[in-house]
Amino acid sequence: MDTPTQILEDYFSGLMTIVDQSTKSQEDQILMAGAMMAVAKMLYHNNLTEDEHNNILHHNVRDLLNLIKPTIH
C-alpha cells in the first residue's frame, strides 16, 4: 500500500510530465501553474470543510509569498 507521501510524489511527477508535454514556453508554464492553482482551490473547496479550506489557502498564499518575496524589487 502506498503512503500519502508516495502518492503525492506520483501526482507531482505526473503533473510535471503534463507540463513538460503540454507547454512550449515560459509563459505557457506560468499559465499552466495558474490553472493548477485554480484546480487545487476548487478541489479544496469541494472536499474540505470551510475552515480546512480557508486554513490551507491561507498557508498556501503565505508559502507562495515567501517563495517569491526575494524576487520582488
MOJO-V263859 format. One record per backbone hydrogen bond with DSSP energy under -0.5 kcal/mol. CO is the residue of the C=O (numbers start at 1). NH is the residue of the N-H. E is the energy in kcal/mol with one decimal. If there is no record, write none. Layout:
((CO	NH	E) (CO	NH	E))
This chain:
((3	7	-2.5) (4	8	-2.6) (5	9	-2.3) (6	10	-2.2) (7	11	-2.5) (8	12	-2.8) (9	13	-2.6) (10	14	-2.5) (11	15	-2.7) (12	16	-2.5) (13	17	-2.0) (14	18	-2.0) (15	19	-2.3) (16	20	-2.7) (17	21	-2.3) (18	22	-1.8) (19	23	-1.8) (25	29	-2.0) (26	30	-2.2) (27	31	-2.5) (28	32	-2.6) (29	33	-2.3) (30	34	-2.1) (31	35	-2.2) (32	36	-2.6) (33	37	-2.3) (34	38	-2.0) (35	39	-2.3) (36	40	-2.6) (37	41	-2.3) (38	42	-2.1) (39	43	-2.7) (40	44	-2.8) (41	45	-2.4) (42	46	-2.6) (43	47	-1.5) (44	48	-1.5) (49	53	-2.8) (50	54	-2.7) (51	55	-2.4) (52	56	-2.5) (53	57	-2.4) (54	58	-2.4) (55	59	-2.2) (56	60	-2.8) (57	61	-2.6) (58	62	-2.0) (59	63	-2.6) (60	64	-2.5) (61	65	-2.7) (62	66	-2.3) (63	67	-1.8) (64	68	-2.3) (65	69	-2.0) (66	70	-0.5) (68	71	-1.9) (68	72	-0.7) (69	72	-1.4))
